[in-house]
């Protein structure tokens, strides 16, 4: 069984019913840009571990890439405050 395909279809059904989809703690656990690139979500909440490191060049670059990636999608909001 393809859980990713089922999840993607279920999220699409929820969105078509007017329910907003939010991804919380993005960047931890099973987060994957490959999988998430095709999910339709309304809001992205970047995990605090990345936000805490935003004062460094490396940390800021990671957060910037995540935000830019998701602004290329039909996404309504990105939250970066922990």
Phi, psi and omega in degrees: 000137182264093183296326179297314181297317179296315179298315179300316179294319179295319177297320178297319178296317178298315180296321180292339176272004177090011180267127179283145181246129179237134173260119182256150179057040181298135178109357179241166175062237185263021178298134178212124177299328178299312179288315187288344181296339181251005177272137178269110179233157181260335186213141179236127176247111182284136183300145182302331180301326178280321181294322179297336183259009187291343179284352178260159179300314181295314180296317179297322180295318180297312180297319180298317180296317179299313181297313180298320178301313183282337174286347174282347179259168175284074183245141185267330187206138173240126179254127182240003180265123185292000000 
